[in-house]
C-alpha cells in the first residue's frame, strides 16, 4: 500500500484534520474492506437470527412490549456479535478487549436506538406487525453499525493489510 493510500485510510494517525468522508472513500477502494463487510454480514446474519428468535420469545411467550423485547434481543445478540467480530471479522484480538468492547457496545447502542426508533415508527405509526418491523429495523440500522465498528471500535485494523 502506498503512503498516500495509508494516509487516506488512517488520517487520525497521519493527518488529524482529514475529513471522515475521505477515509470512507479510500476505504471503499480496498478489497480487504469488502471482505470484512462480507464477514460482518455473516456475523450479523447469525446475530440477526439470535435477535429475532429472542424477540419472538419475549413477545410471544413472555408478552413483553415490543421495545422491551427489542432491548432483550439486543443484549443477547450484541454479545454474540462482539465475540465473532473481534476474533473473525476484524481480527482485532491484539487490541485491549475491554476497550474494544466498550466501543463496540457504544456503537451498537447508537445503532440499537436508531433501530428502536424505526421499530416504533413501523409498529405504532405504519401498523406493521412486530416481528417483521423488528426484522426491517435491524436491516436499516446495519450500515450505521458496520461503519461505526469498522472506523472506531476495531480501528486498529484500518492500517493493516
The 8 nearest C-alpha neighbors of each residue, nearest first, counted from 0:
[[1, 4, 5, 2, 160, 3, 159, 158],
 [2, 0, 4, 3, 5, 6, 7, 8],
 [1, 3, 5, 4, 6, 0, 7, 13],
 [4, 2, 6, 1, 5, 7, 0, 8],
 [5, 3, 7, 1, 6, 2, 8, 0],
 [6, 4, 8, 2, 7, 3, 9, 1],
 [5, 7, 3, 9, 10, 4, 8, 13],
 [8, 6, 4, 5, 22, 10, 9, 25],
 [7, 9, 22, 5, 6, 25, 26, 10],
 [8, 10, 6, 11, 12, 7, 5, 158],
 [11, 9, 14, 13, 12, 6, 17, 15],
 [10, 12, 15, 9, 14, 13, 17, 16],
 [11, 13, 10, 9, 14, 15, 6, 158],
 [14, 12, 10, 6, 11, 9, 15, 7],
 [15, 13, 10, 16, 11, 17, 12, 6],
 [14, 16, 11, 10, 17, 13, 12, 18],
 [15, 17, 14, 18, 10, 11, 13, 19],
 [18, 16, 10, 15, 14, 19, 21, 11],
 [19, 17, 20, 21, 16, 22, 10, 15],
 [18, 20, 22, 21, 23, 17, 10, 24],
 [19, 21, 23, 22, 18, 24, 25, 17],
 [22, 20, 24, 19, 23, 18, 25, 7],
 [23, 21, 8, 19, 25, 20, 24, 7],
 [22, 24, 26, 20, 21, 25, 27, 19],
 [23, 25, 21, 27, 26, 22, 20, 28],
 [26, 24, 22, 28, 27, 23, 8, 7],
 [25, 27, 23, 28, 24, 29, 22, 8],
 [26, 28, 24, 25, 29, 23, 32, 33],
 [29, 27, 26, 25, 30, 24, 32, 33],
 [28, 30, 31, 26, 27, 32, 25, 33],
 [31, 29, 33, 32, 28, 34, 27, 26],
 [32, 30, 34, 29, 33, 35, 160, 36],
 [33, 31, 35, 30, 34, 29, 36, 26],
 [32, 34, 36, 30, 35, 31, 37, 29],
 [35, 33, 37, 31, 32, 36, 38, 30],
 [36, 34, 32, 38, 33, 37, 88, 39],
 [35, 37, 33, 39, 34, 38, 40, 32],
 [36, 38, 40, 34, 35, 39, 33, 41],
 [39, 37, 35, 41, 40, 88, 36, 42],
 [40, 38, 36, 42, 37, 41, 88, 43],
 [39, 41, 43, 37, 38, 42, 44, 36],
 [42, 40, 44, 38, 43, 39, 37, 45],
 [43, 41, 39, 45, 44, 40, 80, 38],
 [42, 44, 40, 46, 41, 45, 47, 39],
 [45, 43, 47, 41, 42, 46, 40, 48],
 [44, 46, 48, 42, 47, 43, 49, 41],
 [47, 45, 43, 49, 76, 44, 48, 50],
 [46, 48, 44, 50, 45, 49, 43, 51],
 [47, 49, 45, 51, 50, 46, 52, 44],
 [50, 48, 46, 52, 47, 51, 76, 53],
 [51, 49, 72, 47, 53, 76, 48, 52],
 [50, 52, 54, 48, 53, 49, 55, 47],
 [53, 51, 55, 49, 54, 50, 48, 56],
 [52, 54, 72, 56, 50, 51, 55, 49],
 [53, 55, 51, 57, 68, 72, 52, 56],
 [56, 54, 58, 52, 57, 53, 59, 51],
 [55, 57, 53, 60, 59, 54, 58, 52],
 [56, 58, 61, 54, 68, 55, 63, 60],
 [59, 57, 62, 63, 55, 56, 61, 60],
 [60, 58, 56, 62, 55, 57, 61, 63],
 [61, 59, 56, 62, 57, 58, 55, 63],
 [60, 62, 57, 63, 58, 59, 56, 68],
 [61, 63, 58, 59, 60, 57, 64, 56],
 [64, 62, 58, 57, 61, 68, 67, 65],
 [63, 65, 67, 66, 68, 62, 58, 57],
 [64, 66, 68, 67, 69, 63, 58, 129],
 [65, 67, 69, 68, 64, 70, 115, 119],
 [68, 66, 70, 64, 69, 65, 63, 71],
 [67, 69, 65, 71, 54, 57, 66, 70],
 [70, 68, 66, 72, 67, 71, 54, 65],
 [69, 71, 73, 67, 68, 72, 66, 74],
 [72, 70, 68, 74, 73, 69, 67, 75],
 [71, 73, 50, 69, 53, 54, 75, 70],
 [72, 74, 70, 76, 71, 75, 77, 69],
 [75, 73, 71, 77, 72, 76, 70, 78],
 [74, 76, 72, 73, 77, 78, 71, 79],
 [77, 75, 46, 73, 79, 50, 78, 74],
 [78, 76, 80, 74, 79, 75, 73, 81],
 [77, 79, 81, 76, 80, 75, 82, 74],
 [80, 78, 76, 77, 82, 81, 83, 46],
 [79, 81, 77, 83, 78, 82, 84, 46],
 [82, 80, 84, 78, 83, 79, 85, 77],
 [81, 83, 85, 80, 79, 84, 86, 78],
 [84, 82, 80, 86, 87, 85, 81, 42],
 [83, 85, 88, 81, 87, 82, 86, 89],
 [86, 84, 91, 82, 83, 89, 90, 81],
 [87, 85, 90, 83, 84, 92, 91, 82],
 [86, 88, 90, 83, 84, 89, 85, 38],
 [89, 87, 84, 38, 35, 90, 39, 85],
 [88, 90, 91, 85, 84, 87, 156, 153],
 [91, 89, 86, 87, 92, 85, 88, 84],
 [90, 92, 85, 89, 93, 94, 86, 153],
 [93, 91, 94, 90, 86, 85, 96, 95],
 [92, 94, 91, 95, 90, 96, 155, 86],
 [95, 93, 92, 91, 96, 99, 155, 98],
 [94, 96, 98, 97, 99, 93, 92, 100],
 [97, 95, 99, 98, 100, 94, 92, 93],
 [98, 96, 100, 99, 95, 101, 102, 94],
 [97, 99, 101, 95, 100, 96, 102, 94],
 [98, 100, 96, 102, 152, 101, 97, 103],
 [101, 99, 103, 97, 102, 98, 96, 104],
 [102, 100, 104, 98, 99, 103, 105, 97],
 [101, 103, 152, 105, 99, 104, 100, 106],
 [104, 102, 100, 152, 106, 105, 101, 99],
 [103, 105, 107, 101, 102, 106, 100, 108],
 [106, 104, 102, 108, 107, 103, 101, 109],
 [107, 105, 109, 103, 108, 104, 147, 102],
 [106, 108, 104, 110, 105, 109, 111, 103],
 [107, 109, 111, 105, 110, 106, 104, 112],
 [108, 110, 112, 106, 111, 107, 113, 105],
 [109, 111, 107, 113, 108, 112, 140, 144],
 [112, 110, 108, 114, 113, 109, 107, 115],
 [113, 111, 115, 109, 114, 110, 108, 116],
 [112, 114, 110, 116, 111, 115, 109, 117],
 [113, 115, 136, 111, 117, 116, 112, 140],
 [116, 114, 118, 112, 117, 113, 111, 119],
 [117, 115, 119, 113, 114, 118, 112, 120],
 [116, 118, 114, 120, 115, 136, 119, 121],
 [119, 117, 115, 121, 116, 136, 120, 132],
 [118, 120, 116, 122, 121, 117, 123, 115],
 [121, 119, 117, 124, 118, 123, 122, 116],
 [120, 122, 125, 118, 127, 119, 124, 132],
 [123, 121, 126, 127, 119, 120, 124, 125],
 [124, 122, 120, 119, 126, 121, 125, 127],
 [125, 123, 120, 126, 121, 122, 119, 127],
 [124, 126, 121, 127, 122, 123, 120, 119],
 [127, 125, 122, 124, 123, 121, 128, 120],
 [126, 128, 122, 121, 125, 132, 129, 131],
 [129, 127, 131, 130, 132, 122, 126, 121],
 [128, 130, 132, 131, 133, 122, 127, 65],
 [129, 131, 133, 132, 128, 134, 55, 51],
 [132, 130, 134, 133, 129, 128, 135, 127],
 [133, 131, 129, 135, 130, 134, 118, 127],
 [132, 134, 130, 136, 131, 135, 118, 129],
 [135, 133, 131, 132, 137, 136, 130, 138],
 [136, 134, 132, 138, 133, 137, 131, 139],
 [135, 137, 114, 133, 139, 117, 118, 138],
 [138, 136, 140, 139, 134, 135, 114, 141],
 [137, 139, 135, 141, 140, 136, 134, 142],
 [138, 140, 136, 137, 141, 135, 114, 142],
 [139, 141, 137, 138, 114, 143, 110, 142],
 [140, 142, 144, 138, 143, 139, 145, 137],
 [143, 141, 145, 144, 140, 146, 139, 138],
 [144, 142, 141, 146, 140, 145, 147, 110],
 [143, 145, 141, 147, 142, 110, 146, 148],
 [146, 144, 142, 148, 147, 143, 149, 141],
 [147, 145, 149, 143, 148, 144, 150, 142],
 [148, 146, 144, 150, 145, 149, 151, 106],
 [147, 149, 152, 145, 151, 146, 150, 153],
 [150, 148, 146, 147, 153, 151, 145, 154],
 [149, 151, 154, 147, 148, 146, 152, 153],
 [150, 152, 154, 148, 147, 153, 149, 102],
 [153, 151, 148, 102, 103, 99, 154, 149],
 [152, 154, 155, 149, 151, 148, 156, 91],
 [155, 153, 151, 150, 156, 157, 152, 149],
 [154, 156, 153, 157, 158, 91, 94, 159],
 [155, 157, 154, 159, 158, 153, 89, 91],
 [158, 156, 154, 155, 159, 9, 8, 150],
 [157, 159, 156, 9, 5, 155, 160, 8],
 [160, 158, 156, 157, 155, 5, 0, 31],
 [159, 158, 31, 156, 0, 157, 29, 32]]
